[in-house]
Amino acid sequence: MKGPQTIYGIHKEIKKSRGFKYTRYPSVLKRVKALEESAHLKRAPPKKTAGGFEITVYELAARAYLSIILDSIGLEELIKKMSENTALQILQDIILDLENESF
């Protein structure tokens, strides 16, 4: 994603991608809403249009950046490269998150 974008801007970028030329706007809208709900996208400060209206823009959240990194280098490779302190901090955060969630 090229910085914060509107759903229309995201739709235009997707249509430029190979194999997605005929992707419809409602499909992109549903996916953006699902990614926002799963905390992969977040709302950025609204943009003002030429007409003076405010429109919602979306940007990648930390969870999305982490997903991109893990997809590109792999979890095993990441674990090999991190320090013991970093691994310990991640483990502590995971344990705290699991304790705070109700299943």
Contacts in CASP RR format, 6 or more apart in sequence:
PFRMAT RR
TARGET T0000
AUTHOR 0000-0000-0000
METHOD contacts of the structure
MODEL  1
MKGPQTIYGIHKEIKKSRGFKYTRYPSVLKRVKALEESAHLKRAPPKKTA
GGFEITVYELAARAYLSIILDSIGLEELIKKMSENTALQILQDIILDLEN
ESF
1 10 0 8 1.000
1 13 0 8 1.000
1 59 0 8 1.000
1 60 0 8 1.000
2 13 0 8 1.000
3 59 0 8 1.000
3 60 0 8 1.000
4 44 0 8 1.000
4 47 0 8 1.000
4 57 0 8 1.000
4 58 0 8 1.000
4 59 0 8 1.000
5 13 0 8 1.000
5 57 0 8 1.000
5 58 0 8 1.000
5 59 0 8 1.000
6 47 0 8 1.000
6 55 0 8 1.000
6 56 0 8 1.000
6 57 0 8 1.000
6 58 0 8 1.000
7 25 0 8 1.000
7 28 0 8 1.000
7 29 0 8 1.000
7 32 0 8 1.000
7 56 0 8 1.000
7 58 0 8 1.000
8 25 0 8 1.000
10 28 0 8 1.000
10 32 0 8 1.000
10 58 0 8 1.000
11 23 0 8 1.000
11 25 0 8 1.000
11 28 0 8 1.000
14 20 0 8 1.000
14 23 0 8 1.000
14 28 0 8 1.000
15 21 0 8 1.000
15 22 0 8 1.000
15 23 0 8 1.000
32 41 0 8 1.000
32 58 0 8 1.000
35 41 0 8 1.000
35 64 0 8 1.000
36 42 0 8 1.000
36 43 0 8 1.000
36 58 0 8 1.000
38 63 0 8 1.000
39 61 0 8 1.000
39 63 0 8 1.000
40 60 0 8 1.000
40 61 0 8 1.000
40 63 0 8 1.000
40 64 0 8 1.000
40 67 0 8 1.000
41 58 0 8 1.000
41 59 0 8 1.000
41 60 0 8 1.000
41 61 0 8 1.000
41 64 0 8 1.000
42 58 0 8 1.000
42 59 0 8 1.000
42 60 0 8 1.000
42 61 0 8 1.000
43 56 0 8 1.000
43 57 0 8 1.000
43 58 0 8 1.000
43 59 0 8 1.000
44 57 0 8 1.000
44 58 0 8 1.000
44 59 0 8 1.000
45 57 0 8 1.000
46 54 0 8 1.000
46 55 0 8 1.000
46 56 0 8 1.000
46 57 0 8 1.000
47 54 0 8 1.000
47 55 0 8 1.000
47 57 0 8 1.000
48 54 0 8 1.000
48 55 0 8 1.000
49 55 0 8 1.000
69 78 0 8 1.000
70 78 0 8 1.000
79 87 0 8 1.000
82 90 0 8 1.000
END
